[in-house]
Amino acid sequence: MLSREHLSIYTVHGEPIFFQHFDGPIYPTLRLLHKYPYILPMVRVDRGAIRFLLAGAHMMCPGFTSKGGYLPPAEEGLAAGVPVAIHAEGKEHAVGVGITKVGTEEMKQVNKGVGVETVTFVGDEFWAIQSL
């Protein structure tokens, strides 16, 4: 999750559309991601992980590899350090934005530990900001 310090928020007409922590990656806001869902690669956690995600937890590999989860096929695999849209089983829109801690093929093979570090999620303080 993001700390309030050293957060740059990029807006258009007062609406936050991108954000950056320190000099890290620039992420789209969830609201922008809901309008343009294909600007980030998608991963999906199973139903069991939703309550943890909405509490701000990082997403563990088994949430992506179990029935209901989704990781891209090997030929479209993602490396570590890639920003992703975190979807949840049964939900239409992304419920979080995160960054892969390991590659998606490693997530499938090792199947334990943190797969995606959660950066922002529906219901957090950043989600509550609709305009600046």
DSSP file (Angstrom, degrees, kcal/mol; ACC not computed):
  #  RESIDUE AA STRUCTURE BP1 BP2  ACC     N-H-->O    O-->H-N    N-H-->O    O-->H-N    TCO  KAPPA ALPHA  PHI   PSI    X-CA   Y-CA   Z-CA
    1    1 A M              0   0    0      0, 0.0     2,-0.2     0, 0.0   119,-0.2   0.000 360.0 360.0 360.0 156.8    0.0    0.0    0.0
    2    2 A L        -     0   0    0    117,-1.0     2,-0.3     2,-0.0   124,-0.1  -0.554 360.0-139.1 -84.4 143.2    1.0    3.6   -0.6
    3    3 A S        -     0   0    0      2,-0.2    -1,-0.0    -2,-0.2     0, 0.0  -0.670  22.9-121.3 -90.7 159.1    2.2    5.9    2.1
    4    4 A R  S >  S+     0   0    0     -2,-0.3     3,-0.8     2,-0.1     2,-0.2   0.775  87.7  90.3 -71.8 -24.6    0.9    9.5    1.9
    5    5 A E  T 3  S+     0   0    0      1,-0.2    -2,-0.2    16,-0.0    17,-0.1  -0.465  94.7   8.4 -75.4 143.2    4.5   10.8    1.7
    6    6 A H  T 3  S+     0   0    0      1,-0.2    16,-3.2    -2,-0.2     2,-0.6   0.840  86.5 146.8  61.9  37.8    6.2   11.3   -1.6
    7    7 A L  E <   -A   21   0A   0     -3,-0.8     2,-0.5    14,-0.2    14,-0.2  -0.925  32.6-160.1-107.8 121.8    3.1   10.6   -3.7
    8    8 A S  E     -A   20   0A   0     12,-3.2    12,-2.3    -2,-0.6     2,-0.5  -0.876   6.4-164.5 -99.3 131.2    2.7   12.4   -7.0
    9    9 A I  E     -A   19   0A   0     -2,-0.5     2,-0.5    10,-0.2    10,-0.2  -0.972   5.3-154.0-118.8 125.3   -0.8   12.5   -8.3
   10   10 A Y  E     -A   18   0A   0      8,-2.9     7,-3.2    -2,-0.5     8,-1.6  -0.853  20.3-174.9-100.5 128.5   -1.4   13.5  -12.0
   11   11 A T  E     -A   16   0A   0     -2,-0.5     2,-0.4     5,-0.3   120,-0.0  -0.820  25.3-153.9-123.5 159.7   -4.8   15.0  -12.7
   12   12 A V  E >  S-A   15   0A   0      3,-1.8     3,-2.0    -2,-0.3    -2,-0.0  -0.980  91.1 -15.7-129.4 119.4   -6.8   16.2  -15.7
   13   13 A H  T 3  S-     0   0    0     -2,-0.4    -1,-0.1     1,-0.3     0, 0.0   0.868 131.0 -53.4  51.9  39.6   -9.4   18.9  -14.8
   14   14 A G  T 3  S+     0   0    0      1,-0.2   118,-2.9   118,-0.1    -1,-0.3   0.330 111.1 121.8  83.7  -8.0   -8.9   17.9  -11.1
   15   15 A E  E <   -A   12   0A   0     -3,-2.0    -3,-1.8   116,-0.2    -1,-0.2  -0.791  65.2-125.5 -91.6 121.0   -9.6   14.2  -11.6
   16   16 A P  E     +A   11   0A   0      0, 0.0    -5,-0.3     0, 0.0    16,-0.2  -0.449  40.9 159.9 -62.9 129.4   -6.7   12.0  -10.5
   17   17 A I  E     +     0   0A   0     -7,-3.2    12,-2.3     1,-0.4     2,-0.3   0.647  61.2  18.7-122.3 -30.2   -5.7    9.7  -13.4
   18   18 A F  E     -AB  10  28A   0     -8,-1.6    -8,-2.9    10,-0.3    -1,-0.4  -0.957  60.9-170.2-137.8 157.5   -2.2    8.5  -12.6
   19   19 A F  E     -AB   9  27A   0      8,-2.4     8,-3.0    -2,-0.3     2,-0.3  -0.981   3.6-165.4-146.6 159.8    0.0    8.4   -9.5
   20   20 A Q  E     -AB   8  26A   0    -12,-2.3   -12,-3.2    -2,-0.3     2,-0.5  -0.993  14.3-143.6-147.7 134.6    3.6    7.6   -8.6
   21   21 A H  E >  S-A    7   0A   0      4,-0.6     3,-2.5    -2,-0.3   -14,-0.2  -0.906  73.1 -43.6-102.7 124.2    5.3    6.9   -5.3
   22   22 A F  T 3  S-     0   0    0    -16,-3.2   -14,-0.1    -2,-0.5   -16,-0.0  -0.357 118.7 -35.4  50.7-127.6    8.8    8.4   -5.1
   23   23 A D  T 3  S+     0   0    0     -2,-0.0    -1,-0.3     3,-0.0     3,-0.1   0.010 109.8 121.0-110.3  27.9   10.3    7.8   -8.5
   24   24 A G  S <  S-     0   0    0     -3,-2.5    -2,-0.0     1,-0.2     0, 0.0   0.088  73.4 -47.2 -74.4-168.3    8.7    4.3   -8.9
   25   25 A P        -     0   0    0      0, 0.0     2,-0.6     0, 0.0    -4,-0.6  -0.208  55.0-118.1 -61.7 153.3    6.4    3.3  -11.7
   26   26 A I  E     -B   20   0A   0     -6,-0.1    -6,-0.2    -3,-0.1    -3,-0.0  -0.862  35.7-165.4 -93.4 123.1    3.5    5.5  -12.8
   27   27 A Y  E     -B   19   0A   0     -8,-3.0    -8,-2.4    -2,-0.6     2,-0.2  -0.809  19.2-120.5-108.6 147.3    0.2    3.7  -12.2
   28   28 A P  E     -B   18   0A   0      0, 0.0   -10,-0.3     0, 0.0     2,-0.1  -0.580  36.4-109.8 -76.0 150.7   -3.2    4.5  -13.5
   29   29 A T     >  -     0   0    0    -12,-2.3     4,-2.4    -2,-0.2     5,-0.2  -0.389  26.8-112.3 -71.4 160.4   -5.9    5.1  -10.8
   30   30 A L  H  > S+     0   0    0      1,-0.2     4,-2.2     2,-0.2     5,-0.2   0.883 118.4  56.8 -61.6 -37.6   -8.5    2.5  -10.4
   31   31 A R  H  > S+     0   0    0      2,-0.2     4,-1.1     1,-0.2    -1,-0.2   0.907 109.4  44.9 -63.1 -39.9  -11.1    4.9  -11.7
   32   32 A L  H  > S+     0   0    0      1,-0.2     4,-2.5     2,-0.2     3,-0.3   0.907 111.2  54.2 -66.7 -41.1   -9.1    5.4  -14.9
   33   33 A L  H  < S+     0   0    0     -4,-2.4    -2,-0.2     1,-0.2    -1,-0.2   0.838 104.0  55.3 -62.4 -33.2   -8.6    1.6  -15.1
   34   34 A H  H  < S+     0   0    0     -4,-2.2    -1,-0.2     1,-0.2    -2,-0.2   0.843 112.3  43.1 -68.1 -32.2  -12.4    1.1  -14.9
   35   35 A K  H  < S+     0   0    0     -4,-1.1    -2,-0.2    -3,-0.3    -1,-0.2   0.852 130.2  25.6 -78.1 -35.9  -12.8    3.4  -17.9
   36   36 A Y  S >< S+     0   0    0     -4,-2.5     3,-1.5    -5,-0.1    -1,-0.2  -0.695  71.8 174.2-129.4  76.5   -9.9    1.9  -19.9
   37   37 A P  T 3  S+     0   0    0      0, 0.0     3,-0.5     0, 0.0    -1,-0.1   0.610  71.1  60.6 -67.1 -12.7   -9.5   -1.7  -18.6
   38   38 A Y  T 3  S+     0   0    0      1,-0.2    -5,-0.1     4,-0.0     4,-0.1   0.305  73.0  93.2-100.1  11.7   -6.9   -2.8  -21.1
   39   39 A I  S <  S+     0   0    0     -3,-1.5    -1,-0.2    -6,-0.2    -6,-0.1   0.674  92.2  38.6 -78.6 -13.9   -4.2   -0.3  -20.2
   40   40 A L  S    S-     0   0    0     -3,-0.5    44,-0.1    -4,-0.2    -1,-0.0  -0.967  95.9-101.0-128.5 150.0   -2.6   -2.8  -17.7
   41   41 A P        -     0   0    0      0, 0.0    44,-3.0     0, 0.0     2,-0.4  -0.375  45.1-124.7 -62.6 150.5   -2.2   -6.5  -18.0
   42   42 A M  E     +c   85   0B   0     42,-0.2     2,-0.3    44,-0.1    44,-0.2  -0.825  30.6 173.1-108.4 137.6   -4.8   -8.4  -16.0
   43   43 A V  E     -c   86   0B   0     42,-2.2    44,-3.1    -2,-0.4     2,-0.4  -0.923  17.5-149.8-127.9 158.6   -4.5  -11.0  -13.3
   44   44 A R  E     -cD  87  70B   0     26,-2.3    26,-2.5    -2,-0.3     2,-0.3  -0.994   2.5-153.0-137.1 135.3   -7.3  -12.4  -11.2
   45   45 A V  E     -c   88   0B   0     42,-2.4    44,-2.5    -2,-0.4    19,-0.2  -0.694  29.0-106.8 -98.4 156.7   -7.6  -13.8   -7.7
   46   46 A D    >>  -     0   0    0     17,-1.6     3,-1.6    -2,-0.3     4,-0.6  -0.241  38.5 -95.5 -75.3 170.1  -10.1  -16.3   -6.5
   47   47 A R  H >> S+     0   0    0      1,-0.3     3,-1.2     2,-0.2     4,-0.5   0.835 120.5  63.7 -55.4 -36.6  -13.1  -15.4   -4.3
   48   48 A G  H 34 S+     0   0    0      1,-0.3     4,-0.3     2,-0.1    -1,-0.3   0.735 101.0  51.3 -63.5 -22.9  -11.2  -16.4   -1.1
   49   49 A A  H <> S+     0   0    0     -3,-1.6     4,-2.5     1,-0.2     3,-0.3   0.614  86.1  86.4 -89.3 -13.2   -8.6  -13.7   -1.6
   50   50 A I  H <X S+     0   0    0     -3,-1.2     4,-2.7    -4,-0.6     5,-0.2   0.911  87.3  49.6 -58.9 -47.3  -11.1  -10.8   -2.1
   51   51 A R  H  < S+     0   0    0     -4,-0.5     4,-0.3     1,-0.2    -1,-0.2   0.850 112.6  48.6 -63.9 -31.9  -11.5  -10.0    1.6
   52   52 A F  H >4>S+     0   0    0     -3,-0.3     5,-2.5    -4,-0.3     3,-0.8   0.908 110.9  50.1 -71.4 -41.8   -7.8   -9.9    2.1
   53   53 A L  H ><5S+     0   0    0     -4,-2.5     3,-1.9     1,-0.2    -2,-0.2   0.925 108.6  51.9 -60.3 -45.1   -7.3   -7.7   -1.0
   54   54 A L  T 3<5S+     0   0    0     -4,-2.7    -1,-0.2     1,-0.3    -2,-0.2   0.571 106.0  55.8 -72.7  -7.0   -9.9   -5.2    0.3
   55   55 A A  T < 5S-     0   0    0     -3,-0.8    -1,-0.3    -4,-0.3    -2,-0.2   0.369 125.6-103.1 -99.0   0.9   -8.1   -5.1    3.6
   56   56 A G  T < 5 +     0   0    0     -3,-1.9    -3,-0.2     1,-0.2    -2,-0.1   0.536  69.3 150.2  94.5   7.8   -4.9   -4.0    1.8
   57   57 A A      < -     0   0    0     -5,-2.5    -1,-0.2    -6,-0.1     2,-0.2  -0.336  50.6-109.6 -72.7 154.1   -3.0   -7.4    1.8
   58   58 A H        -     0   0    0     59,-0.1     2,-0.5     1,-0.1    59,-0.2  -0.509  41.5-105.1 -74.9 154.4   -0.6   -8.4   -0.9
   59   59 A M  E     -E  116   0B   0     57,-2.6    56,-2.9    -2,-0.2    57,-2.0  -0.726  29.6-140.6 -94.1 126.6   -1.8  -11.2   -3.1
   60   60 A M  E >>  -E  114   0B   0     -2,-0.5     3,-1.3    54,-0.3     4,-0.6  -0.487  22.1-113.6 -83.5 151.2   -0.4  -14.6   -2.6
   61   61 A C  H >> S+     0   0    0     52,-2.8     3,-1.8     1,-0.3     4,-1.6   0.865 111.5  61.6 -53.1 -44.1    0.4  -17.0   -5.5
   62   62 A P  H 3> S+     0   0    0      0, 0.0     4,-1.6     0, 0.0    -1,-0.3   0.793  95.3  62.9 -59.1 -25.7   -2.2  -19.6   -4.6
   63   63 A G  H <4 S+     0   0    0     -3,-1.3   -17,-1.6     1,-0.2    -2,-0.2   0.768 109.8  40.1 -67.0 -24.2   -5.0  -17.0   -5.1
   64   64 A F  H << S+     0   0    0     -3,-1.8    -1,-0.2    -4,-0.6   -20,-0.1   0.747 117.8  45.9 -92.1 -28.2   -4.0  -16.7   -8.7
   65   65 A T  H  < S+     0   0    0     -4,-1.6    -2,-0.2    42,-0.1    -1,-0.1   0.623  94.5  87.8 -95.6 -13.8   -3.3  -20.4   -9.5
   66   66 A S  S >< S-     0   0    0     -4,-1.6     3,-2.4    -5,-0.2     2,-0.1  -0.255  99.2 -70.3 -78.5 171.3   -6.4  -21.9   -7.9
   67   67 A K  T 3  S+     0   0    0      1,-0.3    -1,-0.2   -21,-0.0     3,-0.1  -0.424 127.8  30.0 -58.9 131.7   -9.8  -22.4   -9.6
   68   68 A G  T 3  S+     0   0    0      1,-0.5    -1,-0.3   -22,-0.1     2,-0.1   0.102 102.7 100.1  99.6 -21.0  -11.2  -18.9  -10.1
   69   69 A G    <   -     0   0    0     -3,-2.4    -1,-0.5    -7,-0.1     2,-0.3  -0.429  55.7-157.6 -88.8 170.2   -7.8  -17.3  -10.4
   70   70 A Y  B     +D   44   0B   0    -26,-2.5   -26,-2.3    -2,-0.1    17,-0.1  -0.964  17.5 172.8-153.7 133.8   -6.1  -16.3  -13.6
   71   71 A L        -     0   0    0     -2,-0.3   -28,-0.1   -28,-0.2     3,-0.1  -0.969  46.1 -94.8-129.6 149.0   -2.5  -15.7  -14.8
   72   72 A P        -     0   0    0      0, 0.0     6,-0.1     0, 0.0     5,-0.1  -0.235  49.7 -94.0 -61.8 152.7   -1.7  -15.1  -18.4
   73   73 A P    >   -     0   0    0      0, 0.0     3,-2.2     0, 0.0     4,-0.1  -0.201  43.5 -97.0 -62.5 161.6   -0.5  -18.1  -20.5
   74   74 A A  G >  S+     0   0    0      1,-0.3     3,-1.7     2,-0.2    31,-0.1   0.835 123.4  56.9 -50.8 -41.6    3.2  -18.8  -20.7
   75   75 A E  G 3  S+     0   0    0      1,-0.3    -1,-0.3     0, 0.0     0, 0.0   0.681 115.9  37.5 -69.6 -15.0    3.6  -17.0  -24.1
   76   76 A E  G <  S+     0   0    0     -3,-2.2    -1,-0.3     2,-0.0    -2,-0.2   0.113  90.0 150.5-115.9  18.2    2.1  -13.9  -22.6
   77   77 A G    <   -     0   0    0     -3,-1.7     2,-0.3    -4,-0.1    -3,-0.1  -0.069  39.2-131.8 -55.9 151.0    3.8  -14.3  -19.2
   78   78 A L        -     0   0    0     -6,-0.1    26,-2.3    24,-0.1    27,-0.4  -0.820  12.8-133.2-107.4 145.0    4.8  -11.2  -17.1
   79   79 A A    >   -     0   0    0     -2,-0.3     3,-0.8    24,-0.2    21,-0.2  -0.329  39.3 -80.4 -83.8 171.3    8.1  -10.6  -15.5
   80   80 A A  T 3  S+     0   0    0      1,-0.2    21,-0.2    21,-0.2    -1,-0.1  -0.466 114.5  37.0 -66.8 146.4    8.7   -9.4  -12.0
   81   81 A G  T 3  S+     0   0    0     19,-3.3    -1,-0.2     1,-0.3    20,-0.1   0.642  80.9 136.0  86.7  15.3    8.1   -5.6  -11.5
   82   82 A V    <   -     0   0    0     -3,-0.8    18,-2.2    18,-0.1    -1,-0.3  -0.848  55.5-124.9-100.0 126.3    5.2   -5.3  -13.9
   83   83 A P  E     - F   0  99B   0      0, 0.0     2,-0.3     0, 0.0    16,-0.3  -0.472  38.0-175.3 -64.9 138.0    2.2   -3.1  -12.9
   84   84 A V  E     - F   0  98B   0     14,-2.8    14,-2.4   -44,-0.1     2,-0.6  -0.950  31.5-119.7-136.6 154.1   -1.0   -5.1  -13.2
   85   85 A A  E     -cF  42  97B   0    -44,-3.0   -42,-2.2    -2,-0.3     2,-0.7  -0.845  31.4-144.2 -87.6 124.6   -4.8   -4.7  -12.8
   86   86 A I  E     -cF  43  96B   0     10,-3.0     9,-2.8    -2,-0.6    10,-1.4  -0.835  20.9-175.7 -96.0 113.8   -5.9   -7.0  -10.1
   87   87 A H  E     -c   44   0B   0    -44,-3.1   -42,-2.4    -2,-0.7     2,-0.4  -0.633  14.2-139.0 -99.6 164.1   -9.4   -8.5  -10.8
   88   88 A A  E >   -c   45   0B   0      5,-0.4     3,-2.5   -44,-0.2   -42,-0.2  -0.971  31.3 -91.4-127.2 142.5  -11.4  -10.7   -8.5
   89   89 A E  T 3  S+     0   0    0    -44,-2.5     3,-0.1    -2,-0.4   -20,-0.1  -0.238 112.8  12.5 -51.1 126.7  -13.4  -13.8   -9.4
   90   90 A G  T 3  S+     0   0    0      1,-0.3     2,-0.4   -22,-0.1    -1,-0.3   0.394 102.2 112.3  86.7  -2.7  -17.0  -12.8  -10.1
   91   91 A K    <   -     0   0    0     -3,-2.5    -1,-0.3     1,-0.1    -3,-0.2  -0.845  56.5-150.8-107.7 142.0  -16.3   -9.0  -10.3
   92   92 A E  S    S+     0   0    0     -2,-0.4     2,-0.2    -3,-0.1    -1,-0.1   0.912  76.7  43.8 -75.7 -44.0  -16.6   -7.0  -13.5
   93   93 A H  S    S-     0   0    0      1,-0.1    -5,-0.4    -6,-0.0   -59,-0.1  -0.594  97.2 -85.0-104.8 162.5  -14.0   -4.3  -12.9
   94   94 A A        -     0   0    0     -2,-0.2    -7,-0.3    -7,-0.1    -1,-0.1  -0.355  31.0-165.6 -59.4 141.9  -10.5   -4.3  -11.4
   95   95 A V        +     0   0    0     -9,-2.8    27,-2.3     1,-0.2     2,-0.3   0.422  67.1  10.1-109.6  -3.9  -10.5   -4.2   -7.6
   96   96 A G  E     -FG  86 121B   0    -10,-1.4   -10,-3.0    25,-0.3     2,-0.4  -0.990  57.9-133.9-163.4 166.5   -6.9   -3.3   -7.2
   97   97 A V  E     +FG  85 120B   0     23,-2.6    22,-3.1    -2,-0.3    23,-1.7  -0.991  37.8 153.9-125.6 137.3   -3.6   -2.2   -8.9
   98   98 A G  E     -FG  84 118B   0    -14,-2.4   -14,-2.8    -2,-0.4     2,-0.4  -0.834  37.8-114.7-148.4-173.8   -0.4   -4.0   -8.0
   99   99 A I  E     -FG  83 117B   0     18,-1.9    18,-2.8   -16,-0.3     2,-0.1  -0.999  34.7-111.2-134.4 133.6    3.1   -4.9   -9.1
  100  100 A T  E     - G   0 116B   0    -18,-2.2   -19,-3.3    -2,-0.4    16,-0.3  -0.405  20.9-167.3 -65.7 133.7    4.3   -8.4   -9.7
  101  101 A K  S    S+     0   0    0     14,-2.8     2,-0.3   -21,-0.2    -1,-0.2   0.734  78.8  13.5 -90.5 -27.4    6.9   -9.5   -7.2
  102  102 A V  S    S-     0   0    0     13,-1.0    -1,-0.2   -23,-0.1   -21,-0.1  -0.910  99.0 -83.1-137.2 164.6    7.9  -12.6   -9.3
  103  103 A G     >  -     0   0    0     -2,-0.3     4,-2.1   -23,-0.1   -24,-0.2  -0.301  39.4-114.9 -67.7 156.4    7.1  -13.5  -12.9
  104  104 A T  H  > S+     0   0    0    -26,-2.3     4,-1.8     1,-0.2     5,-0.1   0.832 116.0  53.9 -65.7 -32.0    3.8  -15.2  -13.6
  105  105 A E  H  > S+     0   0    0    -27,-0.4     4,-2.0     2,-0.2    -1,-0.2   0.891 109.0  49.2 -68.5 -36.9    5.5  -18.5  -14.7
  106  106 A E  H  >>S+     0   0    0      2,-0.2     4,-3.0     1,-0.2     5,-0.7   0.881 106.5  56.8 -66.7 -37.4    7.3  -18.5  -11.3
  107  107 A M  H  X5S+     0   0    0     -4,-2.1     4,-1.5     1,-0.2    -2,-0.2   0.923 109.6  45.9 -56.8 -43.3    4.0  -17.9   -9.5
  108  108 A K  H  <5S+     0   0    0     -4,-1.8    -2,-0.2     2,-0.2    -1,-0.2   0.899 118.3  41.4 -66.8 -41.0    2.6  -21.0  -11.2
  109  109 A Q  H  <5S+     0   0    0     -4,-2.0    -2,-0.2    -5,-0.1    -3,-0.2   0.939 125.3  31.1 -75.6 -48.8    5.6  -23.2  -10.5
  110  110 A V  H  <5S-     0   0    0     -4,-3.0    -3,-0.2    -5,-0.1    -2,-0.2   0.903  80.8-171.6 -78.9 -42.7    6.4  -22.1   -6.9
  111  111 A N     << +     0   0    0     -4,-1.5     2,-0.3    -5,-0.7    -4,-0.1   0.779  50.5  86.1  54.7  35.8    2.8  -21.4   -5.9
  112  112 A K        +     0   0    0    -51,-0.1    -1,-0.1     2,-0.1    -2,-0.1  -0.982  65.0  31.8-154.5 160.0    3.6  -19.8   -2.6
  113  113 A G  S    S-     0   0    0     -2,-0.3   -52,-2.8    -3,-0.1     2,-0.4  -0.235 101.7 -28.4  85.2-179.4    4.6  -16.4   -1.2
  114  114 A V  E     +E   60   0B   0    -54,-0.2   -54,-0.3     1,-0.2     3,-0.1  -0.558  51.4 173.8 -74.2 126.7    3.5  -13.0   -2.5
  115  115 A G  E    S+     0   0B   0    -56,-2.9   -14,-2.8    -2,-0.4   -13,-1.0   0.802  71.9  21.6 -96.6 -42.0    2.8  -12.9   -6.2
  116  116 A V  E    S-EG  59 100B   0    -57,-2.0   -57,-2.6   -16,-0.3     2,-0.6  -0.993  70.7-140.4-133.9 126.9    1.6   -9.3   -6.5
  117  117 A E  E     - G   0  99B   0    -18,-2.8   -18,-1.9    -2,-0.4     2,-0.3  -0.762  28.0-126.9 -84.5 123.2    2.2   -6.5   -4.1
  118  118 A T  E     + G   0  98B   0     -2,-0.6   -20,-0.3   -20,-0.2     3,-0.1  -0.549  31.6 174.0 -75.0 130.3   -1.0   -4.4   -3.8
  119  119 A V  E     -     0   0B   0    -22,-3.1  -117,-1.0     1,-0.5     2,-0.3   0.798  68.5  -7.3-102.9 -44.1   -0.5   -0.7   -4.4
  120  120 A T  E     - G   0  97B   0    -23,-1.7   -23,-2.6  -119,-0.2    -1,-0.5  -0.980  64.8-174.0-150.9 155.6   -4.1    0.5   -4.3
  121  121 A F  E >   - G   0  96B   0     -2,-0.3     3,-2.1   -25,-0.2     6,-0.4  -0.972  40.4 -75.2-150.2 160.3   -7.5   -1.1   -4.0
  122  122 A V  T 3  S+     0   0    0    -27,-2.3     3,-0.1    -2,-0.3   -27,-0.0  -0.371 117.6  22.8 -58.4 127.1  -11.2   -0.3   -4.0
  123  123 A G  T 3  S+     0   0    0      1,-0.3    -1,-0.3    -2,-0.1   -69,-0.0   0.315  92.5 121.8  98.8  -8.2  -12.1    1.3   -0.7
  124  124 A D  S <> S-     0   0    0     -3,-2.1     4,-1.4     1,-0.1    -1,-0.3  -0.215  81.3 -93.5 -79.8 178.7   -8.7    2.6    0.3
  125  125 A E  H  > S+     0   0    0      1,-0.2     4,-0.6     2,-0.2    -1,-0.1   0.851 126.3  52.4 -61.4 -35.7   -7.9    6.3    1.0
  126  126 A F  H >4 S+     0   0    0      1,-0.2     3,-0.9     2,-0.2    -1,-0.2   0.879 104.7  55.5 -70.1 -36.6   -6.7    6.9   -2.6
  127  127 A W  H 34 S+     0   0    0     -6,-0.4    -1,-0.2     1,-0.2    -2,-0.2   0.858 100.8  60.7 -60.7 -35.9  -10.0    5.4   -4.0
  128  128 A A  H 3< S+     0   0    0     -4,-1.4     2,-0.7     2,-0.1    -1,-0.2   0.725  83.1  91.4 -67.3 -22.5  -11.9    7.9   -1.9
  129  129 A I    <<  +     0   0    0     -3,-0.9     3,-0.1    -4,-0.6    -1,-0.0  -0.651  43.3 163.0 -79.0 112.4  -10.3   10.9   -3.7
  130  130 A Q        +     0   0    0     -2,-0.7     2,-0.3     1,-0.3    -1,-0.2   0.706  65.6   6.1-101.4 -24.8  -12.5   11.8   -6.7
  131  131 A S              0   0    0   -116,-0.2    -1,-0.3     1,-0.1  -116,-0.2  -0.991 360.0 360.0-154.9 154.7  -11.1   15.2   -7.4
  132  132 A L              0   0    0   -118,-2.9  -117,-0.1    -2,-0.3  -118,-0.1   0.317 360.0 360.0-124.2 360.0   -8.3   17.5   -6.3
